[in-house]
Amino acid sequence: MPFYKLIDALGNGRLCPLCFVERRNVKSYFESLLYEFVNDRDVQMGIRDSGGFCREHSGTLLSFGDSQGTAILYDALLRDEIERVSAALSSRKPALPERVPRCPACAQGRAAVRRDVHEILSGIDDPELSSALRESPPFCDGHFALVFNAVRSREHRQKVAEIQKAKLERAHAELSSFLAKQEFKGSVEDEKGIEFSDGEKSSWKRAVIRQSGLDPD
């Protein structure tokens, strides 16, 4: 990934930088699929073999509103499903194994994350990247584990852990302050003197977003 895109991901200001990378890559994948490769037989075969898209990325596909492109993709998937049901009915021992999609959009997102973990760790001593990392939102649980486990040196492992811990402590302080003010507000008659900072107001939402990797949009 170009350096400026990595800095952009770290500076997105909304969610885990690697969740941001994952979503951006998935969006690019669907744009390319719908506008360039929807009629490509090899691409169609790959989607059929995978069993289609997961629930989240099926929603992403629908968000593009491309009726024709989506119909082309799902025409092949439906024909494949009809063949599976027909084969099961004609079998001596009718059975239809459960099929969990090996979502190709998920695979694209994971590949982008693995690549950018490497890029972040390769440039961790770069002043601009290091500064962007310190100022970025904290990693979600899953992606921080990927980063931490990929670090090779003790020095860098300590650095990424300290940066993450400081962000979590700051987030927890704002959440605790929000709770304390809410409790105090409920115990007094005059609420006008109680003010919440912007960080406190959004602390409960950011806690869910960070832990889950949920897209705030």
Number of C-alpha atoms within 10 A of each C-alpha: 9 7 12 10 11 19 19 15 24 28 19 14 14 18 24 28 26 28 23 22 22 23 20 14 20 23 19 12 15 18 14 12 19 19 11 11 15 19 14 10 10 11 14 21 14 12 21 20 15 16 18 21 20 16 10 11 19 13 11 17 20 11 9 14 10 12 10 11 19 16 13 14 20 16 13 14 19 13 11 15 14 11 11 13 13 12 13 15 13 10 9 7 8 12 12 11 8 6 8 11 15 15 19 20 26 18 13 17 21 18 13 19 23 16 11 20 18 14 15 19 20 11 13 18 12 12 10 11 19 20 14 18 23 17 14 23 22 26 24 22 13 14 19 18 11 15 21 18 10 14 18 10 9 8 9 15 16 13 16 19 14 13 16 20 13 13 18 17 11 13 22 16 15 21 21 15 18 21 15 11 17 14 11 13 16 10 10 8 8 9 13 7 6 10 12 13 11 9 16 21 15 15 22 17 12 21 16 13 17 23 15 14 21 14 13 11 4
